[in-house]
Amino acid sequence: MKKFLLTAVGAAALCAGSAAADEPWTISGSVAATSNYMFRGITQTLDDPAIQAGVTFAHESGFYAGFWGSNINFGDAEADLEIDGFIGYGGSFTDSLSYDINFVYYAYPGSPGEWDYDFMEFGAGLKYSFEGGAIGVKAAYSPAFFGDTGDAFWLGGNASISIVDWLAISGNVGKQWLDDETLDYVHYDIGLTATVENVSFDLRWIATDIDGDDDEIVGTVSFAF
């Protein structure tokens, strides 16, 4: 399951930026290396590192589409790659309040069809920006979640505050609901992100309320273009 680098908040910001460009379409992307690919508090690489990359095509109207990929490791011999395709639309209600709606298809090439790894998800988010920071809320629904676990719903909130021009602190909290209520869980994280021009380094503490699940410290270096 992905860590959708282009989150609901990020997508809205990207689309807002594209409207200011001379051309109606803009292309942006990122390449990253992380010590542990985490999705909603759960490792997707058995705590091993991952290389990730994505590209987004955004129109000045607010429409965008793109792809994102990462290596994965679920402990089987079949699936070792995740590729996400997404489309969405972002805009603003006011100078401070923006919105985003999107659709994501998570694909795991090479995994047997009967494992039902592939799934789709519909999402929406709101972001409120203020001087030196922002807060947001996001929700997502899947009619047939990863591994044929049935309907799934996720709700998350996030906040970020700039400490200085190049350094920000941010945190996330979310809850994942599944058909099997015994699998429901809460995840949360907090971390620092340092950015110099197009290069960012993020150091983050990530945890869940799942019994026996260890906390993780994850470092990620990314380059945006």
FENQUI-V771945 format. One record per backbone hydrogen bond with DSSP energy under -0.5 kcal/mol. NH is the residue of the N-H (numbers start at 1). CO is the residue of the C=O. If there is no record, write none. Layout:
NH;CO
NH;CO
This chain:
4;2
5;3
7;5
11;7
12;8
13;9
14;10
15;11
16;12
17;13
18;14
19;15
20;17
21;18
26;58
28;56
30;54
31;223
32;52
33;221
34;50
35;219
37;48
38;36
39;42
42;39
44;37
48;45
50;34
52;32
53;69
54;30
55;67
56;28
57;65
58;26
58;56
59;63
60;24
62;59
64;88
65;57
66;86
67;55
68;84
69;53
70;82
71;51
72;80
73;44
74;79
80;78
80;109
82;70
83;107
84;68
85;105
86;66
87;103
88;64
89;101
90;62
91;99
93;97
94;97
98;96
98;127
99;91
100;125
101;89
102;123
103;87
104;121
105;85
106;104
106;119
107;83
107;105
111;108
115;112
116;113
119;106
121;104
122;141
123;102
124;139
125;100
126;137
127;98
128;135
129;96
129;127
130;133
133;130
134;160
135;128
136;158
137;126
138;156
139;124
140;154
141;122
142;152
145;150
147;116
148;116
148;145
149;145
152;142
153;177
154;140
155;175
156;138
157;173
158;136
159;171
160;134
161;169
162;132
163;167
164;167
167;164
168;193
169;161
170;191
171;159
172;189
173;157
174;187
175;155
176;185
177;153
177;175
179;149
179;151
181;179
183;180
184;181
185;176
187;174
188;207
189;172
190;205
191;170
192;203
193;168
194;201
195;166
196;199
199;196
200;222
201;194
202;220
203;192
204;218
205;190
206;204
206;216
207;188
209;186
213;210
214;212
216;206
218;204
218;216
220;202
221;33
222;200
223;31
224;198
225;29
